[in-house]
Amino acid sequence: MSGTIKTKNVFLTGGAQGLGKSYVDGFLAEGGKVVFGDINATVGAATEKEFAEKYGKDNVKFIEFDVTDGPKFEEAFQTAVDFLDSVDLMVNNAAMMVENLWENTISLNYTGVVRGTFLAYEHMRKDKGGKGGRIINISSVAGLRNSELAPVYCGTKQAVRSFTSSLAMAPDVKQLGIEYAVLCPGAADTDILRNLNTRIRYAHLFQAEMAS
Ligand SMILES: NC(=O)c1ccc[n+]([C@@H]2O[C@H](COP(=O)([O-])OP(=O)(O)OC[C@H]3O[C@@H](n4cnc5c(N)ncnc54)[C@H](O)[C@@H]3O)[C@@H](O)[C@H]2O)c1
């Protein structure tokens, strides 16, 4: 990431831990100012404290909220705008992978990303007084291929990839000043891949694949 992000005002969901936390660290290290949200109040507050000590308390803020709660998400976005003056990079990162809780998984991984994207879109669009900006949505390698292990998670990640790429095709994208990107990371050792027996189907197959 070095050299590519300069003084960006960033709002990111799911930043208390895992990959989201490392993105926040990277943006702050590059001179950005970051507001991150998370449903986990304890870990979120600890992360905020850690980064405030490292990068200064004026540069980072944590907001506890649940991405699946529309009004709370809107409120959090406004709090981020107040802290940052404007959001010029929105990262929709929060997600879960619990196949049994399929409605929650869809609501967080897809509906939440769509909501976050449209909140940022309305804020950034130059034709309505915004300054333009960038929206990065986090998909996965699961968004690029099918898997018997996590059909619901895979479906949401493919939806995120297709939604984001489709928005980027809009004829007025340049006029509105909004750029889109979708990231499809491979497997990383974070909470989303722990206790797999309770999260995915046929967990033994995944464990055997990872061990080979
Ligand atoms: N770890 C991997 O192997 C991997 C691979 C590809 C893509 N991803 C994607 O990367 C992103 C980050 O995942 P991670 O690996 O860091 O997992 P993680 O579980 O460590 O982090 C997810 C974060 O989202 C937060 N969160 C969960 N539900 C929420 C809600 N309703 N509202 C707000 N925040 C909520 C969690 O508290 C947590 O801090 C996800 O989009 C995930 O799908 C992860």
The ligand as a MOL file (V3000), in Angstrom:
LIG
                    3D

  0  0  0     0  0            999 V3000
M  V30 BEGIN CTAB
M  V30 COUNTS 44 48 0 0 0
M  V30 BEGIN ATOM
M  V30 1 N -9.8020 -14.0770 6.6780 0
M  V30 2 C -9.9430 -14.5540 5.4580 0
M  V30 3 O -9.4710 -15.6520 5.1300 0
M  V30 4 C -10.6860 -13.7610 4.4090 0
M  V30 5 C -10.5380 -14.1490 3.0630 0
M  V30 6 C -11.2190 -13.4220 2.1030 0
M  V30 7 C -12.0140 -12.3500 2.4470 0
M  V30 8 N -12.1440 -12.0190 3.7650 0 CHG=1
M  V30 9 C -13.0060 -10.8820 4.0830 0
M  V30 10 O -12.2650 -9.9100 4.7880 0
M  V30 11 C -13.1640 -9.1480 5.5910 0
M  V30 12 C -12.6500 -9.0790 7.0230 0
M  V30 13 O -12.7160 -10.3700 7.5940 0
M  V30 14 P -11.6360 -10.8940 8.6410 0
M  V30 15 O -10.9750 -12.0570 8.0190 0
M  V30 16 O -10.8230 -9.7980 9.1430 0 CHG=-1
M  V30 17 O -12.6210 -11.4860 9.7650 0
M  V30 18 P -12.8580 -11.0290 11.2690 0
M  V30 19 O -13.9770 -11.9030 11.7470 0
M  V30 20 O -11.5900 -11.0380 12.0210 0
M  V30 21 O -13.3400 -9.5180 11.1320 0
M  V30 22 C -14.6660 -9.1560 10.8580 0
M  V30 23 C -14.9890 -7.9180 11.6790 0
M  V30 24 O -16.3470 -7.5550 11.4070 0
M  V30 25 C -16.9980 -7.2780 12.6380 0
M  V30 26 N -18.4270 -7.5010 12.5240 0
M  V30 27 C -19.0770 -8.7010 12.5120 0
M  V30 28 N -20.3900 -8.4980 12.4250 0
M  V30 29 C -20.5890 -7.1640 12.3760 0
M  V30 30 C -21.7460 -6.3490 12.2790 0
M  V30 31 N -22.9820 -6.8880 12.2200 0
M  V30 32 N -21.5830 -5.0100 12.2680 0
M  V30 33 C -20.3480 -4.4480 12.3430 0
M  V30 34 N -19.2190 -5.1740 12.4270 0
M  V30 35 C -19.3400 -6.5200 12.4460 0
M  V30 36 C -16.3430 -8.2420 13.6210 0
M  V30 37 O -16.5500 -7.8490 14.9820 0
M  V30 38 C -14.8950 -8.1820 13.1860 0
M  V30 39 O -14.1820 -7.1550 13.8190 0
M  V30 40 C -14.5260 -9.8130 5.4480 0
M  V30 41 O -15.2710 -9.1400 4.4490 0
M  V30 42 C -14.1790 -11.1970 4.9740 0
M  V30 43 O -15.2410 -11.8130 4.2800 0
M  V30 44 C -11.4880 -12.6940 4.7580 0
M  V30 END ATOM
M  V30 BEGIN BOND
M  V30 1 1 1 2
M  V30 2 2 2 3
M  V30 3 1 2 4
M  V30 4 1 4 5
M  V30 5 2 4 44
M  V30 6 2 5 6
M  V30 7 1 6 7
M  V30 8 2 7 8
M  V30 9 1 8 9
M  V30 10 1 8 44
M  V30 11 1 9 10
M  V30 12 1 9 42
M  V30 13 1 10 11
M  V30 14 1 11 12
M  V30 15 1 11 40
M  V30 16 1 12 13
M  V30 17 1 13 14
M  V30 18 2 14 15
M  V30 19 1 14 16
M  V30 20 1 14 17
M  V30 21 1 17 18
M  V30 22 2 18 19
M  V30 23 1 18 20
M  V30 24 1 18 21
M  V30 25 1 21 22
M  V30 26 1 22 23
M  V30 27 1 23 24
M  V30 28 1 23 38
M  V30 29 1 24 25
M  V30 30 1 25 26
M  V30 31 1 25 36
M  V30 32 1 26 27
M  V30 33 1 26 35
M  V30 34 2 27 28
M  V30 35 1 28 29
M  V30 36 1 29 30
M  V30 37 2 29 35
M  V30 38 1 30 31
M  V30 39 2 30 32
M  V30 40 1 32 33
M  V30 41 2 33 34
M  V30 42 1 34 35
M  V30 43 1 36 37
M  V30 44 1 36 38
M  V30 45 1 38 39
M  V30 46 1 40 41
M  V30 47 1 40 42
M  V30 48 1 42 43
M  V30 END BOND
M  V30 END CTAB
M  END
